[in-house]
Amino acid sequence: SGRLTSSKARQVAHAHGGAMTLHATLGLLLAACASASLHPRPEYSSYASYARWLVHESDYAVVSTHHEGSDVFGNIVSISDGEGTEHSTGVIYTYLPDLDATYEDLMANSKVALTFTEMALGGGTSGGCANSTAENPPCGRLTISGQLTRVPKEHEADALKYLFARHPEMRSWGAEHHFMPFWMAPENITSFFLIDFYGGAVHPTVSDYLVAPWHGNGTIGRSMAHGEELHV
């Protein structure tokens, strides 16, 4: 009574197998759609362009700060570098409340590292990340070191425009807590550490980064290289 006949067992197994196959297929389709939504990936040897692309396509960065003197602290910050997905300046903006541990750290020492991983893009299927792991060199990663500071009043409107375009939910955050826009201004960038292939890290310059095409088909789009004012 509590046993399945061999025929019934085969039917159940077939049903479960079909459900698993459907689930796996849907997962692959979703991953493919996520990857397809990315702008074309630059060649790995186009280092400054790859760095621009990785920043622009990323929803967030890991920020590392000096914490309570001798300690260090890592946090997630949502970022934007332009007005929506089709506009890139290369300048990184984020939105922090004054009750956040990262905010408190920045008030004491604004020197930070912002880290990006290509594994976070396209459901982990982008570039050399597919069927791999984030530490594998072809799965690109980038660390930008410098100072993360409050956006000056004269640039605050642009900062909020860029942040709200990429993260519309941020519009309501200020009503609950005291959020403020921060940026890593071009003059406050001290170094780039980029690995997107075997052979060790490379270090694009700030000037090369800011004028580089921000996606892989060579079209710069609305970027600083098309005459947009650069505030330095």
Salt bridges, closest charged atoms under 4 A:
GLU57 OE2 - HIS39 ND1 2.67
ASP59 OD1 - HIS167 ND1 3.64
GLU68 OE2 - HIS67 NE2 3.69
ASP81 OD1 - HIS56 ND1 2.61
GLU86 OE2 - HIS39 NE2 2.99
ASP98 OD2 - HIS178 ND1 3.22
ASP105 OD1 - HIS67 ND1 2.81
GLU118 OE2 - ARG41 NE 2.72
GLU156 OE1 - LYS153 NZ 3.86
ASP158 OD1 - LYS161 NZ 3.42
GLU228 OE1 - HIS87 NE2 3.29
GLU229 OE2 - HIS231 ND1 3.57
